[in-house]
Amino acid sequence: MNFFTWLTTKRKTLATMTVAELRAQEMLLDNERSRMQGKIGKLAKDKEKLIEHGAREKTPEMRRTLAQQYDLLHTEQMMLARHLNIRSKEALTVSRLRILRESAQRSSQSVGVIAAIRENDLALIERLIENDAITSEMYQERLDEILSIGHEADKEAAAGVSPAAAELLKVWDDMDAGLIRDSHEAFDEAEKRVRERGKAAE
């Protein structure tokens, strides 16, 4: 079971995790990221040694063997890099949510910001985390936008943007990020989000 599945389906959800629990999860993710970074660095050094070895080796058969070993190391390094990108985005998510929870506690709010995150927001966060094309930097910007929308939804009305229009704007943002492929899918997604929003408001 991956991080996000655990986070959204276990007894402790995003809406119910305490600051201490979020901080503990944040530390676990940071430790795993450090471990992955160390392994990626070791693989890079091993690849460098193979290249040096192959440069000295004149036997074609040995060079072929070394080249195959290099390919295996490179594949493992790329897989680890992908997982590191995912873990970095997960760690950022937990960190942001912990900060929001702490802010809510300091403000003595009866309903925390985290509890206001809608299910389609969680689904979008999950897609952003799993999308390899979304870097940690891109994800941070998008996550801050999602959390801000969830925390200050009333600003939409003040800005003169209707709920349906706000959802369509977010769909277009997702198209820009490559999460939605074409206009037909964008239409279906926009209709779905508007219906979900209407049900939530009932």
Contacts in CASP RR format, 6 or more apart in sequence:
PFRMAT RR
TARGET T0000
AUTHOR 0000-0000-0000
METHOD contacts of the structure
MODEL  1
MNFFTWLTTKRKTLATMTVAELRAQEMLLDNERSRMQGKIGKLAKDKEKL
IEHGAREKTPEMRRTLAQQYDLLHTEQMMLARHLNIRSKEALTVSRLRIL
RESAQRSSQSVGVIAAIRENDLALIERLIENDAITSEMYQERLDEILSIG
HEADKEAAAGVSPAAAELLKVWDDMDAGLIRDSHEAFDEAEKRVRERGKA
AE
3 29 0 8 1.000
3 87 0 8 1.000
3 90 0 8 1.000
4 90 0 8 1.000
4 125 0 8 1.000
4 126 0 8 1.000
4 129 0 8 1.000
4 130 0 8 1.000
7 13 0 8 1.000
7 14 0 8 1.000
7 25 0 8 1.000
8 14 0 8 1.000
8 122 0 8 1.000
8 126 0 8 1.000
12 21 0 8 1.000
14 97 0 8 1.000
14 114 0 8 1.000
14 117 0 8 1.000
14 122 0 8 1.000
15 114 0 8 1.000
15 115 0 8 1.000
15 117 0 8 1.000
17 25 0 8 1.000
17 97 0 8 1.000
17 101 0 8 1.000
17 114 0 8 1.000
18 101 0 8 1.000
19 98 0 8 1.000
19 101 0 8 1.000
19 102 0 8 1.000
19 105 0 8 1.000
22 94 0 8 1.000
22 97 0 8 1.000
22 98 0 8 1.000
22 101 0 8 1.000
23 98 0 8 1.000
25 94 0 8 1.000
26 91 0 8 1.000
26 94 0 8 1.000
26 95 0 8 1.000
26 98 0 8 1.000
29 87 0 8 1.000
29 90 0 8 1.000
29 91 0 8 1.000
29 94 0 8 1.000
30 91 0 8 1.000
32 87 0 8 1.000
33 84 0 8 1.000
33 87 0 8 1.000
33 88 0 8 1.000
33 91 0 8 1.000
36 80 0 8 1.000
36 83 0 8 1.000
36 84 0 8 1.000
36 87 0 8 1.000
37 84 0 8 1.000
39 80 0 8 1.000
40 77 0 8 1.000
40 80 0 8 1.000
40 81 0 8 1.000
40 84 0 8 1.000
43 73 0 8 1.000
43 76 0 8 1.000
43 77 0 8 1.000
43 80 0 8 1.000
44 77 0 8 1.000
46 73 0 8 1.000
47 70 0 8 1.000
47 73 0 8 1.000
47 74 0 8 1.000
47 77 0 8 1.000
50 66 0 8 1.000
50 69 0 8 1.000
50 70 0 8 1.000
50 73 0 8 1.000
51 70 0 8 1.000
53 66 0 8 1.000
54 62 0 8 1.000
54 63 0 8 1.000
54 66 0 8 1.000
57 63 0 8 1.000
57 66 0 8 1.000
82 132 0 8 1.000
85 132 0 8 1.000
85 135 0 8 1.000
85 136 0 8 1.000
86 129 0 8 1.000
86 130 0 8 1.000
88 136 0 8 1.000
89 128 0 8 1.000
89 129 0 8 1.000
89 134 0 8 1.000
89 136 0 8 1.000
89 139 0 8 1.000
89 143 0 8 1.000
90 129 0 8 1.000
92 136 0 8 1.000
92 139 0 8 1.000
92 140 0 8 1.000
92 143 0 8 1.000
93 125 0 8 1.000
93 129 0 8 1.000
93 143 0 8 1.000
96 143 0 8 1.000
96 144 0 8 1.000
96 147 0 8 1.000
97 114 0 8 1.000
97 147 0 8 1.000
100 112 0 8 1.000
100 113 0 8 1.000
100 114 0 8 1.000
100 147 0 8 1.000
100 151 0 8 1.000
101 112 0 8 1.000
101 113 0 8 1.000
101 114 0 8 1.000
103 113 0 8 1.000
104 112 0 8 1.000
104 113 0 8 1.000
104 114 0 8 1.000
113 147 0 8 1.000
113 150 0 8 1.000
113 151 0 8 1.000
116 150 0 8 1.000
116 151 0 8 1.000
116 153 0 8 1.000
117 146 0 8 1.000
117 147 0 8 1.000
117 150 0 8 1.000
118 150 0 8 1.000
118 196 0 8 1.000
118 197 0 8 1.000
118 200 0 8 1.000
119 196 0 8 1.000
120 192 0 8 1.000
120 193 0 8 1.000
120 196 0 8 1.000
121 146 0 8 1.000
121 149 0 8 1.000
121 150 0 8 1.000
124 146 0 8 1.000
124 170 0 8 1.000
124 174 0 8 1.000
124 179 0 8 1.000
125 143 0 8 1.000
125 146 0 8 1.000
127 179 0 8 1.000
128 134 0 8 1.000
128 139 0 8 1.000
128 142 0 8 1.000
128 143 0 8 1.000
128 177 0 8 1.000
128 179 0 8 1.000
129 139 0 8 1.000
131 177 0 8 1.000
131 178 0 8 1.000
131 179 0 8 1.000
133 177 0 8 1.000
133 178 0 8 1.000
134 142 0 8 1.000
134 177 0 8 1.000
138 177 0 8 1.000
142 173 0 8 1.000
142 177 0 8 1.000
145 173 0 8 1.000
149 156 0 8 1.000
149 166 0 8 1.000
149 170 0 8 1.000
156 162 0 8 1.000
156 163 0 8 1.000
156 166 0 8 1.000
161 169 0 8 1.000
163 194 0 8 1.000
163 197 0 8 1.000
163 198 0 8 1.000
163 201 0 8 1.000
164 190 0 8 1.000
164 194 0 8 1.000
164 197 0 8 1.000
167 190 0 8 1.000
167 193 0 8 1.000
167 194 0 8 1.000
167 197 0 8 1.000
168 190 0 8 1.000
170 193 0 8 1.000
171 180 0 8 1.000
171 186 0 8 1.000
171 189 0 8 1.000
171 190 0 8 1.000
171 193 0 8 1.000
172 186 0 8 1.000
174 180 0 8 1.000
174 186 0 8 1.000
174 189 0 8 1.000
175 186 0 8 1.000
180 186 0 8 1.000
180 189 0 8 1.000
END
